[in-house]
Amino acid sequence: MVVTCFASNLARLHALAEVSRDTDRYAALLGRSLLRMQGVARQSDYLTATDSFIGPWELGFLPHSQQLWICTGSQGEPAAALGRVASGRHPQLVLERGDTVVFSSRLIPGNEESLARIRADLTAKGIHIIDDDMAPVHASGHPPQEDLRQLYGWLKARYLLPVHGEIYHQEAHMTFGRSLGLQGLVPNNGDLIDLSAQPARVAELPWGLVELPQT
């Protein structure tokens, strides 16, 4: 059993650790970003000692029925763990006909072609695929407006700076923020925010080509 998900979804890692215990399996992480996030989460106490994962070199010696692999690559990144597994290039995991890969994620627009290629590689190997169209295996990490309203109330926020998503997502977020009495800006990537001005404004920084001397 293989599950691929966003490495930043610590709640999913916690849930998968619980699933592995409840199903008498051992879990291992494949992918640098998953290992990095696990390390940070442990330092911050977001993951506890009960959220245990073993090394892939240990998991590979166990029967298939006791294995749970958690991989990066849910968006079709060819160099991520799942991409290398699908193409037969991963040194620690080789899937067999009848194995299952669960996509505990949703497709981000723009990744259709690369993800389709990985799914095709898996299907050609006789791998069973489960995604959120087939079963409830994913819940969005993006909060709805009511959750945002509660968060801003807890923070007693006065200012909002939307930074995630496309411009229309950010504008919609800012419109919602203004309905709560928040002030803010919707800058473009690379803009400087001058917080010394009242109100804050988008500032400009002169720039040009920089010549680097040869050494």
N, C-alpha and C positions, 0 to 999 in steps of 0.2 A: 504494500500500500504506500503510495506517494501522495503527498499533499503539497501543492504550491500556493503561495500566498505572498502578500506584501510583507517585506521584512520589517517594516515599521509598525505592523499591526501586533503589538505586544499582547493584546487581549486574545488574539487568535493563537499565539504561541502558548499562552496559558491554557486555553481551551484544548489545544491539541495535546498538551502534556497530560491533562485530565483524561482525555479520550484514550491515550495510550495506557494509562493505569487501569481504566475501567474495562479495557478490552484485552488486558494481559499482553500488551505489546511494549516494546522499548522504542524510544524515539531518538532520532539523530538529525542534526541540522547539516544541510549542504548549501554552501554559498557564503562568500565572505561577508555580505551585508547582514545576513541572518546571524552569523557568529558575532559580528560587531554589535548588533542591536541587543543580542542576548547578554553580552558582557556589560553594556551600559545599563541594561534593565536590572541586572543583578546588583550593580553598584548603587542603583537608585531605589532598590527594594521593590521594583515593579514586578519582578519575578523572584520567587522564593525558592528555598531548598527543595520544596516538593515539586517544583516545575523542573524536573530533572531530564537531561538529555545525555546520551552517551556518545562516544566518538563513532564516526562512521566505520572505522576499522574494526570496532567491536560488533556493531550491528550486523555487518556483512556475514558474520559467522553464525548468526542465529537462523532458525527456520523462517521461511517467508511469513508464516502465520503470526510470528512475533515481531515483525518489522514494521515500523512506521517512519518513513523518510519525509522530512520537511525541506522543500527545495525553494530556492530563488528561481525567478524566470517566468512568473505568471503572466507577463506581458509579451512573451516571445523573444526575449533578449537572447540572441544566439550564444553569447559567451557566458550566460548565467548557467547555474547548475542543471536546470531542467533541459535547456537547449542542448547541452553536451550529453545528457543522458539520452535524449531522444535521438541524437545522431550517433550514439554509440561511442562517444569520445570521453566519457567520464571514467576516471580510473577506479572509483570506489563504488559505483552502482551500475549494474547491468540488469535491465528489465527483461522479463520473460513473458511469453505469450500467456494471457490470462491475468496478468497483473493489472492493477487499477491506479489511475492517476486522477486525483480530485483537484479541480481548479477552484480553490476557495478565494475567488476574486472576480471582478468584472473587467471586461475589456475596456481599456482606455482608447478612445478614438485615435486612429493613426497607427495602431499596432496590429491592425487586422491581418496584413499580409504575413508578417513575421510569426504571429501566433498560429495562423492557419498552417504554415509550413511545419511547425513543431507538432501540431495536432495530427497532421498527415503522417509525419514520421512515426508517431506513436501508434496510430491506427494501423499502419503498414506492418508493425511489429506484433500486432494482435493485442495491443494494450486497450483495456476498457477505460473510457474517459467519462467522468462525471463533472458537470459544471452547474452553475446556479440556475440555468434554464431547466435542468433535469431534477434538481433536488435543492432544498434549502441549506446550501453549504457556504453561503456568504451573506454577510450583513454589512452595509456601507459604513465606513468610518466617518462619513461626513455628517455633521449634526443638522437636524432640521431647525427651523426658525424658533420653535419653542425651547429647544435646548440652548440655542444661542441667547435667547432672551434671558433664560435663567443664569447662564454663565456671566453675561454682562451685568446682571443684577448682583451676583455674588462679588464680582470684581469692583463694583461701583465705578465702572468705566466711564470716562468722559470723552475719550478720543478713540477713533477706529481707523486702521490702515489696512484695507483688504490687500492681500498679496498673493492669493492662490487662485488658480483657474484662469479662464480667458477674461477679457475686459468686460464682457457682458455679465459674467459671474460676479466680478468685483463691483460693478456698478449696482447690480441687484443687492449685493451685500451692503453697500454703502447706503442705498435707499432704505433698506431695513434698519440700519443703524441710526439713520436720521429720524426714523419714526420713533426711536427710543430716546431721542434727545442727544445722541452722540454727534460730535464733530469729527471731521476727517477729510482725507484726500484719497483719490484713486490715481496713483502715479503710474508711469510707464517703467518698464525694466530699465535700470541704470539711472533713473532720476535721483537727484539728491533732495532730501526733505530738510528744509531750514526750520528747525524747531525754535530758533531764537526769535523768529518773526511772530507777530501776533495779529491774526491767526497764522498757524504754520502754513508754509507755501512750498511749492516745488521750485528749487533753485537750479541754476545752471552752473556747470563747471567748465571753464575753457579747456579744450584739449586739442591735441593734434598728433602728428607723427613724432615719435621719440627715437632719436638716433642713438644706438648703443655702440660705444667704441669697441673696436676689436682688441682682444687681449692676447 
